[in-house]
Amino acid sequence: MSPTVLITGASRGIGLAATEFILADGAKIIALQRTVTPALEALAAKYPGAVQIVKGDFTNAKDVSSAIALADSLDAVVLNAA
């Protein structure tokens, strides 16, 4: 079974690079960020079924709960949003 990783701020920069690196290793990603960029959407297309994009803010408990609810369990969390 593939691990599931929640990454905040996955839409650009270090978060996007971490997302791509972790996807290439076979994990599933729940990406939580305020802005959905074309680069993040391209990664989701490159890895069909492995990326779930959640538009929201990690300082909002409801957004975080919505993201976490997408997985049966989480194996890791990358808190990258700044």
C-alpha positions in Angstrom: 0.0 0.0 0.0 1.3 3.5 -0.9 1.9 5.9 1.9 -0.2 9.0 2.0 1.4 12.4 2.7 -0.4 15.7 3.5 1.6 18.7 2.1 0.7 22.3 2.8 1.8 25.0 0.3 2.3 22.5 -2.5 1.4 24.9 -5.3 4.9 26.3 -5.9 8.5 26.5 -4.7 9.7 24.0 -2.1 6.3 22.6 -1.6 5.8 21.8 -5.3 9.3 20.3 -5.5 8.6 18.2 -2.3 5.3 17.1 -3.8 7.0 15.9 -7.1 9.8 14.2 -5.2 7.4 12.3 -2.9 5.1 11.4 -5.8 8.1 10.0 -7.8 8.7 7.7 -4.8 5.3 6.2 -5.1 3.3 8.0 -2.4 -0.1 9.5 -2.6 -0.4 13.2 -1.9 -3.1 15.4 -0.3 -2.1 18.9 -1.3 -3.5 21.8 0.8 -2.8 25.3 -0.4 -4.5 28.6 -0.9 -3.8 28.9 -4.6 -4.0 26.0 -7.1 -1.4 26.7 -9.8 -1.0 25.2 -13.3 2.2 23.5 -12.1 0.4 21.6 -9.3 -2.4 20.7 -11.7 0.2 19.4 -14.2 1.6 17.1 -11.4 -1.8 15.8 -10.7 -2.2 15.0 -14.4 1.2 13.4 -14.5 0.3 11.1 -11.6 -3.4 10.3 -12.1 -5.1 9.2 -8.9 -2.2 10.0 -6.7 -2.8 13.7 -6.0 -5.8 15.2 -4.3 -5.9 19.0 -4.4 -7.6 20.8 -1.6 -7.9 24.6 -1.9 -7.7 26.0 1.6 -5.5 27.5 4.3 -3.7 25.4 6.9 -4.6 28.0 9.6 -8.3 27.2 9.1 -9.3 24.1 11.1 -12.2 23.3 8.7 -9.8 23.3 5.7 -7.4 21.0 7.5 -10.1 18.6 8.6 -11.5 18.5 5.0 -8.0 17.5 3.7 -7.4 14.9 6.4 -10.8 13.4 5.8 -9.7 12.4 2.3 -7.3 9.7 3.6 -7.9 6.6 5.6 -4.7 7.4 7.4 -1.7 9.7 7.0 1.8 8.5 7.0 3.5 11.9 7.0 2.8 15.6 7.0 5.0 18.3 5.3 4.2 21.7 6.8 5.6 24.0 4.1 3.2 26.9 3.9 4.6 30.2 4.8 
